[in-house]
Structure formats: structure tokens, C-alpha cells
Amino acid sequence: MKSPKLTIVIISLNEEKSLPLLLGDLATQSWTDFEIIHVDSNSDDNTLHVSETARVKFKDYRIVTMQRRGVSLGRNTGALHARGERLLFLDSDTRLARDFLENAMTELQDRHLDAGIVCMSAEGLGIAYRVGFALFNAGICAMSFWFPTAVGACLFSTPELHHAIGGFDEKISLCEDCNYVLKAHHSKSHKTGVIKSKFRFDPRRLKQDGFLRTGFTYFRANLRRFFIGELQNQEIPYRFGHYG
């Protein structure tokens, strides 16, 4: 079988409601040279059943199940199974416009980017979210030149870069995505940048934990990362998959 241009790694933990929406977006993409690797972190709802049902919509779709749970572990596990020339890491509650892959892949190639940082879209959300997202995205763009950060819910890479930087650090429970692009930035043989395409995601995270509280948590985490180092010992507690 011919290797695809892109491997999409989707991680999940109890995402029976969100996963079908993302898979619906992927099934209607204008650019289709991709494989999907769904890595499930031992869900105890109907996530796997939903995935099995939806896989018939795609020509290349594999499901990998894990007994241990973890964001970085899931992404690294998916990358181990990848056959594509590029990688796209997605969370299950991510939403993509129909032309997202086409535009993103074109820009990554034209700019010779190995790691592609994707900003968040506030389409369909209220004014507070739009202002907050605009500020957050501005910070991502400004910091990309010297201390890059990223949102792991939608992040491009390549197998070569992933291997070169040792993948996602599985000891980190918060800002593992920022650590990933920082390592990529420091890799002299690879190029990192922010792309124009944006992604949407379910704002349940912000609603459940609080918009300002969530923003302050990540602001505090990145300040600590900059002045002290990575959060490898739960210095700022964070639990994977705690969203209702």
C-alpha cells in the first residue's frame, strides 16, 4: 500500500460525543491523502464503538488501544504506528473546516516547515472568547520566534522531527505541547512556525474550569517554564480527561 502524505493521530479518553464530530469533519476534507490512527486511552464509555462504526468512512483507519492513560503517551504511541510523511496530532474535541488540511499542507510545504503551530478559532463563540482567543493567538505568534508555545489539540510535525526530539515528554502533564515545539525550535536541522489555518474546539474545557482560571493556569505554567523549567513533577496539577 502506498504511504500517505499525512498521518493523523487522534487521542481519546471517553469521547463518545466529540469524536464523531471530528471524524465527520475529516470525512469531508477537500484533501484526502491521509491515514488516521485513533489511540484510545482505555475509555470506559462508547468511544471505541463509535470509532469502529466510523472507520468505514476512511480508506486507511486504525485503532490502537492503551491500558495506561496519558496525553503524551497517546501521541507517542500513535507516532510509532505512522506511515505518513507528516504528522498531525489532534484531540478528539477538535473541529476542522473542510479546507483545513488542503490549506495547511500547502503552507507547510511552501514554507518548508517541519513543525506547524496552529492557532485557535473563536468562530461561533461569544465576544469574551473572541477577545481571549485573539490575545492568546497573538501571544503564540509573538513567542514563536524565541520561546514558542503551541496547542497540542492541533499540531503538525514530521516523523523525522518527532524522533529527533524524542517525541512528547511523558513525564510532563501540563504544557507538554509547548515543550515539544520548544525542542523543535532548538533543533538546528528543523524549522518551526505558526501557520495561517486555525482550528476550533469544544469550549467545555473553558466552561468547566473557568475561562479566566484556565488562562491564568497556562500563563503561570509558561512563566515557570521560562524562568525555572518544565513541569515534570505536577508542580501545577492537571488531570488528563477530566472534562464532563
C-alpha positions in Angstrom: 0.0 0.0 0.0 1.3 3.5 -0.9 2.3 5.5 2.1 0.0 8.6 2.7 1.3 12.1 2.8 -0.1 12.6 6.3 -0.7 10.6 9.4 -3.4 12.0 11.7 -3.1 10.8 15.3 -6.2 11.3 17.3 -6.1 10.6 21.1 -9.2 10.0 23.2 -10.5 9.3 26.6 -14.3 8.9 27.0 -15.0 11.0 23.9 -18.1 9.2 22.5 -19.8 12.6 21.8 -16.9 14.6 20.5 -15.1 12.0 18.3 -17.9 11.6 15.8 -17.9 15.4 15.1 -14.2 15.4 14.4 -14.4 12.3 12.2 -17.2 13.9 10.3 -15.0 16.9 9.6 -12.2 14.6 8.4 -14.5 12.6 6.2 -15.4 15.7 4.2 -12.0 17.2 3.8 -11.1 18.6 0.3 -7.7 16.9 0.6 -7.7 13.2 1.4 -4.2 11.8 1.2 -4.1 10.8 4.9 -4.3 7.9 7.3 -6.0 8.0 10.7 -4.6 6.4 13.8 -7.0 6.6 16.7 -5.3 6.0 20.0 -7.7 5.4 22.9 -6.6 5.7 26.5 -8.7 2.9 28.0 -12.1 4.7 27.6 -15.0 3.2 29.6 -17.8 4.7 27.5 -18.7 4.0 23.9 -15.7 5.8 22.3 -14.3 2.6 20.8 -17.7 1.6 19.4 -18.1 5.0 17.8 -14.6 4.7 16.3 -15.3 1.2 14.9 -18.5 2.4 13.3 -16.9 5.5 11.7 -13.8 3.7 10.3 -15.7 2.5 7.2 -15.8 6.2 6.0 -12.0 6.1 5.5 -9.7 4.1 3.3 -6.9 3.9 6.0 -8.1 3.9 9.6 -6.5 2.0 12.5 -7.4 1.9 16.2 -4.8 1.4 18.9 -5.9 0.8 22.4 -3.8 1.5 25.5 -4.1 0.3 29.1 -2.4 3.3 30.6 -3.7 6.8 30.2 -1.7 9.8 29.2 -1.7 12.6 26.6 2.0 12.4 25.6 1.9 8.6 25.8 -1.1 8.5 23.4 0.6 10.8 20.9 3.9 9.0 21.0 2.1 5.7 20.6 0.3 6.9 17.5 3.5 8.3 16.0 5.1 4.8 16.4 2.4 3.4 14.0 2.6 6.3 11.5 3.4 5.7 7.8 2.9 9.3 6.6 5.4 11.9 5.6 3.9 14.3 8.1 2.1 14.0 11.4 -0.9 15.8 12.7 -1.8 15.4 16.4 -5.4 16.0 17.2 -7.5 15.9 20.4 -11.0 14.3 19.9 -12.9 17.6 20.5 -11.1 19.4 17.7 -13.1 20.7 14.8 -11.7 21.5 11.3 -13.0 23.4 8.4 -13.5 21.5 5.1 -10.4 23.0 3.5 -8.2 22.9 6.6 -5.9 20.0 5.6 -5.6 21.3 2.0 -4.5 24.8 3.1 -2.3 23.7 6.0 -0.4 21.1 4.0 0.2 23.5 1.1 1.6 26.2 3.5 3.7 23.7 5.4 5.3 22.6 2.1 5.7 26.1 0.7 7.4 27.4 3.9 9.4 24.2 4.4 8.1 23.9 8.0 8.7 20.7 10.0 6.6 21.7 13.0 3.4 23.7 12.3 1.8 25.5 15.2 -1.9 26.1 14.8 -3.9 28.9 16.5 -7.5 28.6 17.7 -10.6 30.0 16.0 -13.4 31.6 18.1 -15.9 31.1 15.3 -19.4 30.8 16.7 -18.3 31.8 20.2 -19.2 34.9 22.3 -17.3 38.2 22.4 -15.3 37.2 25.6 -14.0 34.1 23.9 -13.1 36.1 20.7 -11.1 38.6 22.7 -9.4 35.9 24.8 -8.6 33.8 21.8 -7.2 36.8 19.9 -4.9 37.7 22.8 -3.8 34.0 23.2 -3.1 33.7 19.5 -1.2 37.0 19.5 1.0 35.6 22.3 1.6 32.3 20.3 2.7 34.3 17.3 4.9 36.7 19.2 6.6 34.0 21.2 7.2 31.7 18.2 10.5 33.4 17.3 12.2 32.9 20.7 10.2 30.8 23.1 7.5 29.0 21.1 4.3 27.6 22.6 1.6 25.6 21.0 -1.8 23.9 21.5 -1.4 20.2 21.3 -5.0 19.7 20.3 -3.9 20.5 16.8 -0.2 20.4 16.0 1.8 19.4 12.8 5.1 17.6 12.9 7.1 15.1 10.9 8.3 11.6 11.9 11.9 12.7 11.5 11.4 15.7 13.8 9.4 13.7 16.3 12.2 11.1 16.5 15.0 13.7 16.7 13.5 15.5 19.7 12.4 12.3 21.5 8.7 12.9 21.0 6.4 14.3 23.7 7.9 14.1 27.2 5.7 11.6 29.0 6.9 13.0 32.4 5.2 16.3 31.7 1.4 16.6 32.5 0.9 20.3 31.5 2.4 22.2 28.6 3.9 19.1 27.1 2.9 20.5 23.7 4.8 23.8 24.4 7.8 21.7 25.4 7.5 19.8 22.1 7.7 22.9 19.9 10.4 24.4 22.1 12.6 21.3 21.5 11.7 21.6 17.8 12.7 25.2 17.8 16.1 24.4 19.3 16.7 21.6 16.7 19.1 23.2 14.2 18.0 21.0 11.3 14.3 21.6 11.6 12.1 24.6 11.0 9.1 25.6 13.2 6.4 28.2 12.5 2.8 29.3 13.0 0.6 28.6 10.1 -2.5 30.6 8.9 -5.1 27.9 9.2 -6.9 27.7 12.5 -8.9 25.0 14.4 -11.9 25.1 16.6 -12.5 23.0 19.7 -15.3 22.4 22.2 -15.2 25.2 24.8 -16.3 22.8 27.5 -12.7 22.9 28.9 -13.0 26.7 29.5 -16.6 26.5 30.7 -15.8 23.7 33.2 -12.6 25.1 34.6 -13.4 28.7 34.1 -12.2 31.0 31.2 -10.0 33.3 33.4 -8.8 30.5 35.6 -7.7 28.4 32.7 -5.9 31.3 31.1 -4.2 32.1 34.3 -3.1 28.5 34.8 -1.4 28.4 31.4 0.1 31.9 31.9 1.6 30.8 35.3 2.8 27.5 33.8 4.6 29.2 31.0 6.2 31.7 33.3 7.5 28.9 35.4 8.8 27.1 32.3 10.6 30.2 31.1 12.3 31.0 34.4 12.6 27.6 36.2 12.0 24.8 33.8 9.4 22.2 32.6 6.7 21.0 34.9 7.7 17.4 35.4 6.5 16.8 38.9 2.9 18.1 39.0 4.1 21.5 40.1 0.8 22.7 38.7 -1.7 19.8 39.0 -3.5 18.8 35.8 -5.5 15.6 35.1 -6.0 14.2 31.6 -9.6 13.7 30.5 -11.3 15.3 33.5 -13.8 17.2 31.3 -17.5 16.3 31.6 
